[in-house]
Amino acid sequence: MCGSIPRALFLVGLLTQSLWASDSSILWQIGKPDRDFREFACDISTYSKKFPQDVTFTIGKSDPAKQFFGIHPGPIDEWAGRRAHFCYQL
């Protein structure tokens, strides 16, 4: 009896996952899913000037080539001021 409960939960999980996967719709995306960042603003020498208060991207209004940085800097990145950075999508 105890062995059948985990098996049943596993099967329910598989069925639920396949239902979710079959009804997946993209609500929005920034750029193309091609692992290429050249379509974004990516000049690290100008990051601090372009994004002094981090990145705020408004979906449907902002231009990814100018207002979305393709490389998300971390607190160890000297070129971005060695601090935590946030990216807001509105």
N, CA, C and O atoms as CSV, one atom per row, in Angstrom:
chain,resi,resn,atom,element,x,y,z
A,1,MET,N,N,0.825,-1.201,0.000
A,1,MET,CA,C,0.000,0.000,0.000
A,1,MET,C,C,0.865,1.261,0.000
A,1,MET,O,O,0.603,2.198,-0.753
A,2,CYS,N,N,1.912,1.279,0.860
A,2,CYS,CA,C,2.763,2.477,0.940
A,2,CYS,C,C,3.526,2.719,-0.356
A,2,CYS,O,O,3.769,3.869,-0.723
A,3,GLY,N,N,3.905,1.657,-1.048
A,3,GLY,CA,C,4.641,1.810,-2.296
A,3,GLY,C,C,3.789,2.367,-3.426
A,3,GLY,O,O,4.320,2.972,-4.357
A,4,SER,N,N,2.493,2.175,-3.362
A,4,SER,CA,C,1.627,2.641,-4.445
A,4,SER,C,C,1.361,4.148,-4.371
A,4,SER,O,O,1.065,4.767,-5.394
A,5,ILE,N,N,1.459,4.743,-3.192
A,5,ILE,CA,C,1.219,6.187,-3.055
A,5,ILE,C,C,2.304,6.997,-3.774
A,5,ILE,O,O,1.965,7.890,-4.551
A,6,PRO,N,N,3.596,6.723,-3.547
A,6,PRO,CA,C,4.607,7.482,-4.298
A,6,PRO,C,C,4.480,7.288,-5.807
A,6,PRO,O,O,4.679,8.231,-6.572
A,7,ARG,N,N,4.149,6.068,-6.239
A,7,ARG,CA,C,3.970,5.832,-7.670
A,7,ARG,C,C,2.804,6.642,-8.228
A,7,ARG,O,O,2.901,7.198,-9.322
A,8,ALA,N,N,1.713,6.710,-7.486
A,8,ALA,CA,C,0.545,7.478,-7.916
A,8,ALA,C,C,0.881,8.963,-7.990
A,8,ALA,O,O,0.489,9.641,-8.940
A,9,LEU,N,N,1.603,9.472,-6.998
A,9,LEU,CA,C,2.006,10.878,-7.016
A,9,LEU,C,C,2.924,11.169,-8.192
A,9,LEU,O,O,2.818,12.222,-8.820
A,10,PHE,N,N,3.819,10.243,-8.491
A,10,PHE,CA,C,4.713,10.409,-9.639
A,10,PHE,C,C,3.919,10.487,-10.931
A,10,PHE,O,O,4.192,11.345,-11.771
A,11,LEU,N,N,2.934,9.599,-11.106
A,11,LEU,CA,C,2.113,9.610,-12.321
A,11,LEU,C,C,1.282,10.890,-12.437
A,11,LEU,O,O,1.135,11.444,-13.527
A,12,VAL,N,N,0.739,11.354,-11.306
A,12,VAL,CA,C,-0.016,12.610,-11.315
A,12,VAL,C,C,0.909,13.759,-11.723
A,12,VAL,O,O,0.512,14.642,-12.483
A,13,GLY,N,N,2.132,13.743,-11.217
A,13,GLY,CA,C,3.109,14.775,-11.578
A,13,GLY,C,C,3.410,14.767,-13.067
A,13,GLY,O,O,3.476,15.824,-13.693
A,14,LEU,N,N,3.590,13.588,-13.635
A,14,LEU,CA,C,3.850,13.490,-15.073
A,14,LEU,C,C,2.674,14.004,-15.898
A,14,LEU,O,O,2.866,14.738,-16.868
A,15,LEU,N,N,1.465,13.620,-15.517
A,15,LEU,CA,C,0.281,14.072,-16.248
A,15,LEU,C,C,0.123,15.585,-16.147
A,15,LEU,O,O,-0.171,16.248,-17.142
A,16,THR,N,N,0.317,16.129,-14.950
A,16,THR,CA,C,0.191,17.573,-14.746
A,16,THR,C,C,1.239,18.317,-15.556
A,16,THR,O,O,0.934,19.332,-16.182
A,17,GLN,N,N,2.464,17.825,-15.550
A,17,GLN,CA,C,3.536,18.473,-16.297
A,17,GLN,C,C,3.230,18.480,-17.792
A,17,GLN,O,O,3.458,19.486,-18.465
A,18,SER,N,N,2.723,17.381,-18.310
A,18,SER,CA,C,2.433,17.331,-19.739
A,18,SER,C,C,1.266,18.240,-20.105
A,18,SER,O,O,1.240,18.791,-21.205
A,19,LEU,N,N,0.301,18.406,-19.203
A,19,LEU,CA,C,-0.797,19.334,-19.463
A,19,LEU,C,C,-0.294,20.769,-19.496
A,19,LEU,O,O,-0.685,21.543,-20.370
A,20,TRP,N,N,0.568,21.131,-18.556
A,20,TRP,CA,C,1.127,22.486,-18.538
A,20,TRP,C,C,1.975,22.740,-19.779
A,20,TRP,O,O,1.904,23.815,-20.373
A,21,ALA,N,N,2.767,21.763,-20.167
A,21,ALA,CA,C,3.653,21.946,-21.311
A,21,ALA,C,C,2.870,22.114,-22.605
A,21,ALA,O,O,3.294,22.852,-23.495
A,22,SER,N,N,1.736,21.439,-22.716
A,22,SER,CA,C,0.974,21.527,-23.956
A,22,SER,C,C,0.230,22.856,-24.086
A,22,SER,O,O,-0.168,23.234,-25.188
A,23,ASP,N,N,0.040,23.564,-22.981
A,23,ASP,CA,C,-0.683,24.835,-23.011
A,23,ASP,C,C,0.249,26.001,-22.703
A,23,ASP,O,O,-0.157,26.961,-22.047
A,24,SER,N,N,1.486,25.928,-23.166
A,24,SER,CA,C,2.423,27.012,-22.881
A,24,SER,C,C,2.336,28.067,-23.975
A,24,SER,O,O,2.449,27.770,-25.164
A,25,SER,N,N,2.134,29.292,-23.546
A,25,SER,CA,C,2.086,30.428,-24.457
A,25,SER,C,C,3.066,31.470,-23.957
A,25,SER,O,O,3.183,31.687,-22.751
A,26,ILE,N,N,3.759,32.105,-24.857
A,26,ILE,CA,C,4.699,33.151,-24.476
A,26,ILE,C,C,3.912,34.436,-24.293
A,26,ILE,O,O,3.259,34.911,-25.222
A,27,LEU,N,N,3.976,34.995,-23.094
A,27,LEU,CA,C,3.304,36.260,-22.827
A,27,LEU,C,C,4.138,37.424,-23.328
A,27,LEU,O,O,3.604,38.379,-23.893
A,28,TRP,N,N,5.465,37.346,-23.121
A,28,TRP,CA,C,6.407,38.339,-23.625
A,28,TRP,C,C,7.800,37.758,-23.551
A,28,TRP,O,O,8.061,36.833,-22.781
A,29,GLN,N,N,8.682,38.299,-24.346
A,29,GLN,CA,C,10.084,37.904,-24.284
A,29,GLN,C,C,10.925,39.087,-24.723
A,29,GLN,O,O,10.477,39.945,-25.483
A,30,ILE,N,N,12.140,39.115,-24.233
A,30,ILE,CA,C,13.079,40.159,-24.606
A,30,ILE,C,C,14.135,39.507,-25.476
A,30,ILE,O,O,14.922,38.695,-24.991
A,31,GLY,N,N,14.162,39.848,-26.745
A,31,GLY,CA,C,15.116,39.262,-27.674
A,31,GLY,C,C,14.682,37.905,-28.177
A,31,GLY,O,O,13.572,37.443,-27.911
A,32,LYS,N,N,15.594,37.268,-28.920
A,32,LYS,CA,C,15.339,35.950,-29.487
A,32,LYS,C,C,16.030,34.888,-28.620
A,32,LYS,O,O,17.123,35.144,-28.117
A,33,PRO,N,N,15.443,33.732,-28.434
A,33,PRO,CA,C,16.070,32.674,-27.638
A,33,PRO,C,C,17.144,31.923,-28.436
A,33,PRO,O,O,16.993,30.741,-28.746
A,34,ASP,N,N,18.232,32.635,-28.762
A,34,ASP,CA,C,19.275,32.037,-29.589
A,34,ASP,C,C,20.666,32.083,-28.940
A,34,ASP,O,O,21.668,31.816,-29.605
A,35,ARG,N,N,20.731,32.421,-27.638
A,35,ARG,CA,C,21.990,32.491,-26.879
A,35,ARG,C,C,22.978,33.510,-27.467
A,35,ARG,O,O,24.190,33.376,-27.303
A,36,ASP,N,N,22.456,34.502,-28.136
A,36,ASP,CA,C,23.288,35.550,-28.729
A,36,ASP,C,C,22.871,36.877,-28.100
A,36,ASP,O,O,21.692,37.231,-28.118
A,37,PHE,N,N,23.820,37.600,-27.553
A,37,PHE,CA,C,23.494,38.832,-26.839
A,37,PHE,C,C,23.750,40.088,-27.664
A,37,PHE,O,O,23.593,41.198,-27.157
A,38,ARG,N,N,24.137,39.935,-28.909
A,38,ARG,CA,C,24.491,41.102,-29.720
A,38,ARG,C,C,23.314,42.028,-30.024
A,38,ARG,O,O,23.524,43.182,-30.399
A,39,GLU,N,N,22.083,41.545,-29.870
A,39,GLU,CA,C,20.916,42.395,-30.128
A,39,GLU,C,C,20.613,43.339,-28.964
A,39,GLU,O,O,19.725,44.185,-29.064
A,40,PHE,N,N,21.348,43.195,-27.865
A,40,PHE,CA,C,21.139,44.018,-26.682
A,40,PHE,C,C,22.251,45.051,-26.526
A,40,PHE,O,O,23.279,44.988,-27.201
A,41,ALA,N,N,22.023,46.009,-25.615
A,41,ALA,CA,C,23.050,46.987,-25.258
A,41,ALA,C,C,24.097,46.259,-24.423
A,41,ALA,O,O,23.801,45.855,-23.298
A,42,CYS,N,N,25.307,46.081,-24.938
A,42,CYS,CA,C,26.298,45.251,-24.251
A,42,CYS,C,C,27.694,45.847,-24.159
A,42,CYS,O,O,28.648,45.110,-23.909
A,43,ASP,N,N,27.847,47.119,-24.347
A,43,ASP,CA,C,29.174,47.727,-24.254
A,43,ASP,C,C,29.488,47.976,-22.777
A,43,ASP,O,O,28.959,48.910,-22.174
A,44,ILE,N,N,30.354,47.134,-22.199
A,44,ILE,CA,C,30.609,47.250,-20.760
A,44,ILE,C,C,31.293,48.556,-20.375
A,44,ILE,O,O,31.239,48.961,-19.213
A,45,SER,N,N,31.932,49.215,-21.324
A,45,SER,CA,C,32.587,50.481,-21.003
A,45,SER,C,C,31.574,51.605,-20.760
A,45,SER,O,O,31.923,52.628,-20.172
A,46,THR,N,N,30.323,51.429,-21.207
A,46,THR,CA,C,29.310,52.465,-21.020
A,46,THR,C,C,28.184,52.041,-20.080
A,46,THR,O,O,27.194,52.760,-19.945
A,47,TYR,N,N,28.320,50.886,-19.429
A,47,TYR,CA,C,27.233,50.374,-18.578
A,47,TYR,C,C,26.838,51.378,-17.493
A,47,TYR,O,O,25.656,51.690,-17.348
A,48,SER,N,N,27.795,51.879,-16.740
A,48,SER,CA,C,27.492,52.791,-15.627
A,48,SER,C,C,26.852,54.088,-16.100
A,48,SER,O,O,26.050,54.682,-15.379
A,49,LYS,N,N,27.198,54.534,-17.302
A,49,LYS,CA,C,26.593,55.754,-17.847
A,49,LYS,C,C,25.167,55.494,-18.334
A,49,LYS,O,O,24.267,56.295,-18.084
A,50,LYS,N,N,24.965,54.371,-19.031
A,50,LYS,CA,C,23.638,54.056,-19.573
A,50,LYS,C,C,22.651,53.622,-18.497
A,50,LYS,O,O,21.461,53.927,-18.575
A,51,PHE,N,N,23.155,52.907,-17.487
A,51,PHE,CA,C,22.273,52.338,-16.469
A,51,PHE,C,C,22.753,52.707,-15.061
A,51,PHE,O,O,23.129,51.817,-14.298
A,52,PRO,N,N,22.749,53.995,-14.697
A,52,PRO,CA,C,23.249,54.380,-13.375
A,52,PRO,C,C,22.369,53.862,-12.231
A,52,PRO,O,O,22.852,53.660,-11.117
A,53,GLN,N,N,21.098,53.650,-12.504
A,53,GLN,CA,C,20.167,53.137,-11.490
A,53,GLN,C,C,19.703,51.726,-11.836
A,53,GLN,O,O,18.583,51.342,-11.501
A,54,ASP,N,N,20.541,50.968,-12.491
A,54,ASP,CA,C,20.225,49.621,-12.956
A,54,ASP,C,C,19.257,49.666,-14.142
A,54,ASP,O,O,18.863,50.741,-14.594
A,55,VAL,N,N,18.884,48.498,-14.631
A,55,VAL,CA,C,18.082,48.384,-15.848
A,55,VAL,C,C,16.598,48.360,-15.496
A,55,VAL,O,O,16.159,47.569,-14.661
A,56,THR,N,N,15.840,49.230,-16.138
A,56,THR,CA,C,14.382,49.179,-16.069
A,56,THR,C,C,13.884,49.069,-17.505
A,56,THR,O,O,14.085,49.973,-18.316
A,57,PHE,N,N,13.238,47.962,-17.804
A,57,PHE,CA,C,12.781,47.669,-19.159
A,57,PHE,C,C,11.260,47.582,-19.141
A,57,PHE,O,O,10.694,46.769,-18.411
A,58,THR,N,N,10.599,48.411,-19.937
A,58,THR,CA,C,9.140,48.404,-20.020
A,58,THR,C,C,8.731,47.602,-21.247
A,58,THR,O,O,9.011,47.991,-22.381
A,59,ILE,N,N,8.071,46.488,-21.005
A,59,ILE,CA,C,7.673,45.583,-22.081
A,59,ILE,C,C,6.692,46.281,-23.008
A,59,ILE,O,O,5.704,46.867,-22.567
A,60,GLY,N,N,6.986,46.207,-24.311
A,60,GLY,CA,C,6.151,46.837,-25.313
A,60,GLY,C,C,6.541,48.272,-25.621
A,60,GLY,O,O,6.048,48.853,-26.588
A,61,LYS,N,N,7.429,48.859,-24.802
A,61,LYS,CA,C,7.850,50.241,-25.033
A,61,LYS,C,C,9.356,50.380,-25.194
A,61,LYS,O,O,9.821,51.112,-26.068
A,62,SER,N,N,10.118,49.687,-24.365
A,62,SER,CA,C,11.567,49.836,-24.394
A,62,SER,C,C,12.190,49.106,-25.577
A,62,SER,O,O,11.651,48.115,-26.069
A,63,ASP,N,N,13.320,49.607,-26.016
A,63,ASP,CA,C,14.069,49.021,-27.128
A,63,ASP,C,C,15.204,48.170,-26.552
A,63,ASP,O,O,16.089,48.716,-25.894
A,64,PRO,N,N,15.209,46.848,-26.778
A,64,PRO,CA,C,16.257,45.996,-26.218
A,64,PRO,C,C,17.668,46.402,-26.636
A,64,PRO,O,O,18.613,46.209,-25.871
A,65,ALA,N,N,17.823,46.954,-27.822
A,65,ALA,CA,C,19.148,47.356,-28.299
A,65,ALA,C,C,19.698,48.548,-27.519
A,65,ALA,O,O,20.907,48.779,-27.499
A,66,LYS,N,N,18.806,49.303,-26.876
A,66,LYS,CA,C,19.240,50.491,-26.138
A,66,LYS,C,C,18.977,50.404,-24.644
A,66,LYS,O,O,19.704,51.009,-23.856
A,67,GLN,N,N,17.949,49.662,-24.240
A,67,GLN,CA,C,17.502,49.714,-22.852
A,67,GLN,C,C,17.515,48.377,-22.118
A,67,GLN,O,O,16.938,48.269,-21.035
A,68,PHE,N,N,18.154,47.367,-22.678
A,68,PHE,CA,C,18.291,46.089,-21.979
A,68,PHE,C,C,19.723,45.618,-22.139
A,68,PHE,O,O,20.211,45.464,-23.259
A,69,PHE,N,N,20.389,45.392,-21.034
A,69,PHE,CA,C,21.781,44.981,-21.080
A,69,PHE,C,C,21.849,43.468,-21.188
A,69,PHE,O,O,21.247,42.766,-20.375
A,70,GLY,N,N,22.562,42.956,-22.163
A,70,GLY,CA,C,22.620,41.519,-22.424
A,70,GLY,C,C,23.467,40.724,-21.458
A,70,GLY,O,O,23.412,39.494,-21.454
A,71,ILE,N,N,24.252,41.403,-20.637
A,71,ILE,CA,C,25.101,40.741,-19.642
A,71,ILE,C,C,24.708,41.292,-18.289
A,71,ILE,O,O,24.843,42.492,-18.053
A,72,HIS,N,N,24.227,40.447,-17.397
A,72,HIS,CA,C,23.812,40.931,-16.078
A,72,HIS,C,C,25.033,40.954,-15.148
A,72,HIS,O,O,25.571,39.900,-14.808
A,73,PRO,N,N,25.471,42.156,-14.735
A,73,PRO,CA,C,26.663,42.238,-13.885
A,73,PRO,C,C,26.378,41.812,-12.453
A,73,PRO,O,O,25.252,41.904,-11.963
A,74,GLY,N,N,27.418,41.350,-11.808
A,74,GLY,CA,C,27.323,40.955,-10.411
A,74,GLY,C,C,28.172,41.856,-9.526
A,74,GLY,O,O,28.820,42.780,-10.017
A,75,PRO,N,N,28.170,41.594,-8.235
A,75,PRO,CA,C,28.892,42.459,-7.300
A,75,PRO,C,C,30.413,42.395,-7.422
A,75,PRO,O,O,31.105,43.208,-6.809
A,76,ILE,N,N,30.943,41.466,-8.181
A,76,ILE,CA,C,32.398,41.418,-8.350
A,76,ILE,C,C,32.862,42.064,-9.651
A,76,ILE,O,O,34.063,42.134,-9.915
A,77,ASP,N,N,31.917,42.537,-10.466
A,77,ASP,CA,C,32.272,43.138,-11.758
A,77,ASP,C,C,32.702,44.592,-11.572
A,77,ASP,O,O,31.880,45.470,-11.311
A,78,GLU,N,N,33.999,44.823,-11.711
A,78,GLU,CA,C,34.553,46.159,-11.534
A,78,GLU,C,C,33.970,47.145,-12.542
A,78,GLU,O,O,33.707,48.299,-12.205
A,79,TRP,N,N,33.769,46.691,-13.778
A,79,TRP,CA,C,33.249,47.564,-14.832
A,79,TRP,C,C,31.844,48.073,-14.545
A,79,TRP,O,O,31.392,49.023,-15.183
A,80,ALA,N,N,31.136,47.447,-13.581
A,80,ALA,CA,C,29.772,47.856,-13.241
A,80,ALA,C,C,29.682,48.426,-11.824
A,80,ALA,O,O,28.590,48.545,-11.268
A,81,GLY,N,N,30.815,48.772,-11.249
A,81,GLY,CA,C,30.812,49.428,-9.952
A,81,GLY,C,C,30.890,48.528,-8.733
A,81,GLY,O,O,30.717,48.997,-7.608
A,82,ARG,N,N,31.149,47.245,-8.936
A,82,ARG,CA,C,31.287,46.288,-7.820
A,82,ARG,C,C,30.151,46.401,-6.805
A,82,ARG,O,O,30.392,46.638,-5.621
A,83,ARG,N,N,28.926,46.231,-7.266
A,83,ARG,CA,C,27.766,46.254,-6.375
A,83,ARG,C,C,26.691,45.323,-6.951
A,83,ARG,O,O,26.783,44.889,-8.099
A,84,ALA,N,N,25.704,45.035,-6.162
A,84,ALA,CA,C,24.587,44.221,-6.637
A,84,ALA,C,C,23.776,45.035,-7.638
A,84,ALA,O,O,23.596,46.240,-7.462
A,85,HIS,N,N,23.293,44.386,-8.678
A,85,HIS,CA,C,22.515,45.060,-9.715
A,85,HIS,C,C,21.163,44.371,-9.877
A,85,HIS,O,O,21.034,43.162,-9.683
A,86,PHE,N,N,20.178,45.155,-10.229
A,86,PHE,CA,C,18.843,44.640,-10.419
A,86,PHE,C,C,18.355,44.958,-11.828
A,86,PHE,O,O,18.783,45.938,-12.438
A,87,CYS,N,N,17.477,44.141,-12.324
A,87,CYS,CA,C,16.892,44.359,-13.655
A,87,CYS,C,C,15.373,44.269,-13.475
A,87,CYS,O,O,14.841,43.220,-13.112
A,88,TYR,N,N,14.698,45.366,-13.731
A,88,TYR,CA,C,13.258,45.436,-13.548
A,88,TYR,C,C,12.579,45.373,-14.902
A,88,TYR,O,O,12.908,46.141,-15.806
A,89,GLN,N,N,11.626,44.453,-15.043
A,89,GLN,CA,C,10.809,44.381,-16.249
A,89,GLN,C,C,9.396,44.771,-15.860
A,89,GLN,O,O,8.776,44.134,-15.007
A,90,LEU,N,N,8.903,45.803,-16.480
A,90,LEU,CA,C,7.564,46.313,-16.159
A,90,LEU,C,C,6.588,46.043,-17.285
A,90,LEU,O,O,5.415,46.404,-17.185
